[in-house]
Amino acid sequence: MRKIETRQLEEGMITVEPVVTPLGQPLAPAGSIITRQLINRMKLYRVEYAAVEGEEPPAPAPEPKVETKPVKEPAEPPKKEAKTHAQESKTHSQKVAASDEFHTFQIEYVQIVGLMKQTFTAAVQENHPIDTQLLLSQVADLFQSRKTIVEMFDMLYNMRTVTDSVYAHCLNVALISRMIGRWLHFERHELDVLTIAGLLHDIGKLLIPDEVLNKPGALTDEEFALIKKHPKLGYDILKRQTELDSRIAKAALMHHERCDGSGYPTGLTEDFIDNFAMIVGIADVYDAMTAARSYRAPLCPFQVISNFEKDGFQKYHTKYILVFLKQIASAYQSNRAILSDGRGCTIVMLNQNSLSRPIVQFDDNSCLDLSTASKDLYIKAVL
């Protein structure tokens, strides 16, 4: 048996003792095969090491001491290396991940994901009633723990290592939907119903086989047709929950419908789509675009705004999408950013007619209006 630090673990190693968190929560029993997923969970829960099969390597023999005369080098002032913009971006993410605020957020987030998994599974498999008040109190507390919009999105971005993708995505959509409801000045009850609608919108995916749901490559036509069944599956699950507000089940059914009739499962147009479903649909697309995929890196907020602008807003309710995009863009005004050509800059002013292409200022104090620049030049990352 040997004890290996989590960062040095390799896939395929076998545990000889249970892997548990510092609080005693079991992550894997003895005899488990180390996988990338388990390593990520150990890092997430701050587990420092695991006991695995194998012998401890012998300690290296001490090297013989060799007497040498020190060579006196001429003293030189230390060189200060300029920080690259890639390093600047990495440093920002690392600062967030290392902060006490993130560690607190991380613990609460993972606890809610665990509660969601238990609650959703019981509802799907055994038709147990969903304790929406318990879920709501947890999500609302997590939402209130963040002081600014940017801080919330920084936290969500750094939670991308959570492997329970359906549950983490649902939690993200609930938080983003609640944010949109706040921007629309919803009353408390409406805000709470919208939050639960976001939390439960993808519950139907629990009935889709994992090999299809988590397939890394492109889906076949048959597999995509199966995925497109999840709104109706979710609606059927939630309709059995007789105590739920009807808008929650409608959000599960209609969150992939689009105002121009291009969505699914029914191809409804704006007049027939529930308002909460429209809001959850926007939060759903935003979270999906800002998550990494096997075929692309995560998109930054301004790239997502650009994608919404390219759609011409015809797919989304004008009031909801404009409020959302303006608030997201405004949240990052005055932030550092990195352009597609690698230059660092500061976002100094928004263009109301082209929110994805603001005016930026470079480190030499020169400015550039991205709305008049080449389309190949855009904001690639915000810090």
C-alpha positions in Angstrom: 0.0 0.0 0.0 1.2 3.5 -0.7 -0.3 6.9 -0.1 -0.4 9.2 -3.2 -1.2 12.9 -3.3 -4.4 13.6 -5.3 -2.5 15.7 -7.8 -0.2 12.7 -8.5 -2.9 10.0 -8.9 -3.1 8.3 -12.2 -6.1 6.7 -13.8 -6.2 2.9 -13.3 -4.8 2.8 -9.8 -6.7 0.8 -7.3 -7.7 2.2 -3.9 -7.0 0.0 -0.8 -8.9 2.2 1.6 -12.2 4.1 1.2 -11.8 7.6 -0.1 -13.5 10.1 2.2 -13.8 13.9 2.4 -12.3 15.8 5.4 -15.8 15.9 6.8 -16.1 12.1 6.5 -18.4 11.9 3.4 -17.5 8.7 1.4 -16.5 9.3 -2.2 -15.4 5.8 -3.2 -15.1 2.4 -1.4 -11.9 0.4 -1.1 -11.1 -1.5 -4.3 -12.3 1.4 -6.6 -10.5 2.1 -9.8 -9.1 5.7 -9.9 -10.8 7.6 -12.8 -10.5 11.2 -14.0 -14.0 11.8 -12.6 -12.9 10.5 -9.1 -9.7 12.6 -9.2 -11.8 15.7 -10.0 -14.3 14.9 -7.2 -11.4 14.5 -4.7 -9.9 17.9 -5.8 -13.4 19.4 -5.5 -13.8 18.1 -1.9 -10.2 19.0 -1.1 -9.1 15.4 -0.4 -5.3 15.5 -0.1 -4.4 11.9 -0.9 -5.6 8.3 -1.5 -4.2 4.9 -0.4 -3.6 2.8 -3.5 -2.1 -0.6 -4.3 1.6 -0.9 -4.6 4.7 -0.6 -2.5 6.3 2.6 -1.4 9.3 3.3 -3.5 12.6 3.0 -1.6 14.1 6.3 -0.4 16.9 7.5 -2.7 20.5 7.0 -1.4 22.0 10.3 -0.2 24.4 11.7 -2.7 28.0 12.1 -1.6 29.0 15.6 -0.6 31.5 17.3 -3.0 33.5 20.2 -1.7 33.4 23.0 -4.2 34.5 26.6 -4.0 31.6 29.0 -4.6 31.9 31.1 -7.7 31.0 34.7 -7.1 28.8 36.0 -9.8 28.4 39.7 -10.4 25.2 41.0 -8.8 22.4 41.8 -11.2 19.0 43.3 -10.4 16.3 40.7 -10.9 14.5 41.0 -14.2 10.8 41.7 -14.0 9.1 39.7 -16.7 6.0 41.2 -18.4 2.9 39.2 -17.7 1.3 37.8 -20.8 -2.5 38.2 -21.3 -2.9 34.4 -21.1 -1.1 34.4 -17.8 -3.4 37.3 -16.7 -6.5 35.3 -17.5 -5.1 32.2 -15.7 -4.2 34.3 -12.7 -7.7 35.7 -12.4 -9.3 32.2 -12.5 -6.7 30.9 -10.0 -7.4 33.8 -7.7 -11.1 33.1 -7.7 -10.5 29.3 -7.2 -8.2 30.0 -4.3 -10.4 32.5 -2.5 -12.2 31.6 0.8 -15.4 32.9 -0.8 -15.2 30.3 -3.6 -14.4 27.5 -1.2 -17.6 28.4 0.8 -19.6 28.6 -2.4 -18.2 25.3 -3.6 -19.2 23.4 -0.5 -22.7 24.9 -0.6 -23.0 24.2 -4.3 -22.0 20.6 -4.0 -24.3 20.0 -1.1 -27.3 21.4 -3.2 -26.3 19.2 -6.2 -26.3 16.2 -3.8 -29.8 17.1 -2.5 -31.0 17.6 -6.1 -29.8 14.1 -7.1 -31.6 12.5 -4.2 -34.8 14.5 -4.7 -34.9 14.1 -8.5 -34.1 10.4 -8.4 -36.9 9.7 -5.8 -39.4 11.7 -7.9 -38.5 10.0 -11.2 -38.2 6.4 -9.9 -40.7 6.3 -7.1 -43.0 9.3 -7.7 -42.0 10.8 -4.4 -43.2 14.4 -3.8 -40.5 17.1 -4.5 -39.8 19.2 -1.5 -39.6 22.5 -3.4 -39.4 24.6 -0.2 -36.2 22.8 0.9 -34.6 23.1 -2.5 -35.7 26.8 -2.8 -34.3 27.8 0.5 -30.9 26.2 -0.4 -30.8 27.9 -3.9 -32.0 31.3 -2.6 -29.3 31.3 0.1 -26.6 30.4 -2.5 -27.9 33.2 -4.7 -27.9 35.8 -1.9 -24.3 34.8 -0.9 -22.9 36.6 -4.0 -22.7 40.4 -3.9 -22.4 41.1 -7.6 -23.4 39.6 -11.0 -19.8 39.2 -12.0 -19.0 37.4 -8.7 -21.8 35.0 -9.3 -20.6 34.1 -12.8 -17.0 33.8 -11.7 -18.2 31.2 -9.1 -20.2 29.3 -11.7 -17.4 29.3 -14.2 -15.0 27.8 -11.6 -17.6 25.1 -10.7 -17.3 23.5 -14.2 -15.3 20.6 -12.7 -18.5 19.2 -11.2 -19.2 16.0 -13.1 -22.9 15.6 -12.4 -23.6 17.7 -15.5 -27.4 17.5 -15.5 -27.8 18.6 -11.9 -25.1 21.3 -12.0 -26.6 22.6 -15.2 -30.1 22.7 -13.6 -28.7 24.6 -10.6 -26.9 27.1 -12.8 -30.1 27.7 -14.8 -32.0 28.2 -11.6 -29.5 30.8 -10.4 -29.5 32.6 -13.8 -33.3 32.5 -14.1 -33.6 34.0 -10.6 -31.2 36.7 -11.7 -33.3 37.5 -14.8 -36.4 37.6 -12.6 -34.7 40.2 -10.3 -33.9 42.3 -13.4 -37.5 42.1 -14.5 -38.6 43.2 -10.9 -40.6 40.1 -10.2 -42.4 39.8 -6.9 -41.0 37.3 -4.4 -43.5 34.5 -5.1 -43.0 34.8 -8.9 -39.2 34.8 -8.3 -39.4 31.6 -6.3 -41.6 29.8 -8.8 -39.2 30.9 -11.6 -36.3 29.6 -9.6 -37.9 26.1 -9.2 -38.8 26.1 -12.8 -35.2 26.6 -13.7 -34.1 23.9 -11.2 -36.4 21.3 -12.6 -36.4 22.2 -16.3 -34.2 19.2 -17.4 -35.5 16.6 -15.0 -36.6 14.6 -18.0 -33.0 13.9 -19.0 -32.8 11.4 -16.1 -34.8 9.1 -18.4 -32.3 9.4 -21.3 -29.5 6.8 -21.3 -26.2 8.1 -20.0 -24.3 6.8 -23.1 -26.4 9.1 -25.2 -26.6 12.0 -22.8 -22.9 12.1 -22.2 -21.7 11.1 -25.6 -18.5 13.1 -26.3 -18.8 13.0 -30.1 -21.6 14.1 -32.5 -25.0 12.5 -32.0 -26.7 10.4 -34.7 -30.1 11.5 -35.9 -31.7 8.7 -33.8 -29.8 9.8 -30.6 -30.7 13.5 -31.2 -34.4 12.5 -31.6 -34.1 10.7 -28.2 -32.6 13.8 -26.6 -35.4 15.9 -27.9 -37.9 13.8 -25.9 -36.6 15.1 -22.6 -39.0 18.1 -22.4 -42.0 15.9 -22.7 -40.6 13.3 -20.3 -39.9 16.1 -17.8 -43.4 17.5 -18.2 -44.9 14.0 -17.5 -42.8 13.6 -14.4 -43.8 17.1 -13.0 -47.5 16.8 -13.9 -47.6 13.9 -11.3 -46.5 16.5 -8.7 -49.9 17.8 -8.0 -48.7 20.6 -5.6 -46.5 22.3 -8.1 -47.3 25.5 -9.8 -48.4 24.7 -13.4 -45.7 27.0 -14.8 -43.0 24.7 -13.5 -44.1 21.8 -15.6 -44.7 24.1 -18.6 -41.1 25.4 -18.3 -39.9 21.8 -18.5 -42.0 21.2 -21.6 -41.4 24.4 -23.4 -37.9 25.6 -22.6 -36.6 24.5 -26.1 -39.5 26.2 -27.9 -38.7 29.4 -29.7 -40.8 32.4 -30.5 -40.3 32.0 -34.3 -41.6 28.4 -34.2 -38.1 26.9 -34.7 -37.9 25.1 -31.4 -39.1 21.7 -30.1 -40.9 19.4 -29.1 -43.9 21.0 -30.8 -42.7 24.1 -32.7 -44.8 26.5 -30.8 -44.7 30.3 -31.6 -44.5 33.2 -29.1 -48.2 33.4 -28.3 -48.3 29.8 -27.1 -45.1 29.6 -25.0 -45.3 30.2 -21.3 -43.4 33.3 -20.1 -41.4 31.4 -17.5 -40.4 28.8 -20.2 -39.1 31.7 -22.3 -36.9 33.0 -19.4 -35.7 29.5 -18.5 -34.9 28.9 -22.2 -32.6 32.0 -22.3 -30.8 30.9 -19.0 -30.5 27.4 -20.4 -28.8 28.6 -23.7 -26.5 31.0 -21.8 -25.3 28.3 -19.4 -24.8 25.7 -22.2 -22.8 28.2 -24.3 -20.5 29.2 -21.4 -19.8 25.5 -20.6 -16.9 23.6 -22.3 -17.9 21.1 -25.0 -15.9 18.3 -26.6 -15.9 20.3 -29.8 -15.2 23.8 -28.4 -13.9 25.8 -25.5 -16.4 27.6 -23.3 -17.6 30.9 -24.8 -17.1 34.2 -22.9 -20.1 36.3 -22.1 -19.6 38.7 -25.1 -19.3 35.8 -27.5 -22.6 34.5 -26.2 -24.2 37.9 -26.6 -22.9 38.0 -30.1 -24.6 34.6 -30.8 -27.9 36.0 -29.5 -27.5 39.1 -31.7 -26.8 37.0 -34.8 -30.1 35.2 -34.2 -31.7 38.7 -34.6 -33.7 38.1 -31.3 -36.5 36.6 -33.3 -36.2 33.3 -31.3 -36.6 35.0 -27.9 -39.1 37.3 -26.3 -37.8 40.8 -27.0 -38.3 42.1 -23.5 -36.6 39.2 -21.8 -33.7 38.9 -24.1 -32.8 42.6 -24.2 -33.0 43.0 -20.5 -30.8 39.9 -20.0 -28.1 40.9 -22.6 -27.9 44.5 -21.4 -27.5 43.4 -17.8 -24.8 40.9 -18.7 -22.9 43.4 -20.8 -23.2 46.1 -18.2 -21.9 43.8 -15.5 -18.6 43.5 -17.3 -18.1 47.2 -18.1 -14.8 48.4 -16.6 -13.5 44.8 -16.5 -10.2 43.6 -18.1 -10.6 41.6 -21.2 -8.6 39.8 -23.8 -9.2 40.2 -27.6 -9.1 37.5 -30.2 -5.6 38.7 -31.3 -4.3 38.3 -27.7 -4.2 42.0 -26.7 -5.3 42.9 -23.2 -7.7 45.8 -22.7 -10.3 47.3 -20.5 -14.0 47.6 -21.5 -14.8 51.3 -21.1 -18.2 51.8 -22.9 -21.0 49.7 -24.3 -22.5 50.1 -27.8 -26.3 49.9 -27.2 -26.9 48.7 -30.8 -24.1 46.2 -30.6 -23.7 45.0 -27.1 -21.1 42.3 -28.0 -18.7 44.9 -29.5 -18.0 47.6 -26.9 -15.4 50.3 -26.9 -12.1 49.1 -25.3 -9.0 50.9 -24.0 -5.5 49.4 -24.3 -2.7 49.6 -21.9 -1.2 52.6 -23.8 -4.5 54.5 -23.3 -5.5 54.2 -26.9 -9.1 53.2 -27.6 -10.9 51.0 -30.2 -14.6 50.8 -31.0 -15.1 47.1 -31.7 -18.4 47.9 -33.5 -16.3 49.5 -36.3 -13.5 46.9 -36.3 -13.0 43.8 -38.3 -15.4 41.0 -37.4 -12.3 38.8 -36.8 -11.5 41.0 -33.8 -13.7 40.4 -30.8 -13.6 39.9 -27.0 -12.4 36.3 -26.4 -12.3 36.4 -22.5 -13.3 38.7 -19.7 -11.3 38.8 -16.4 
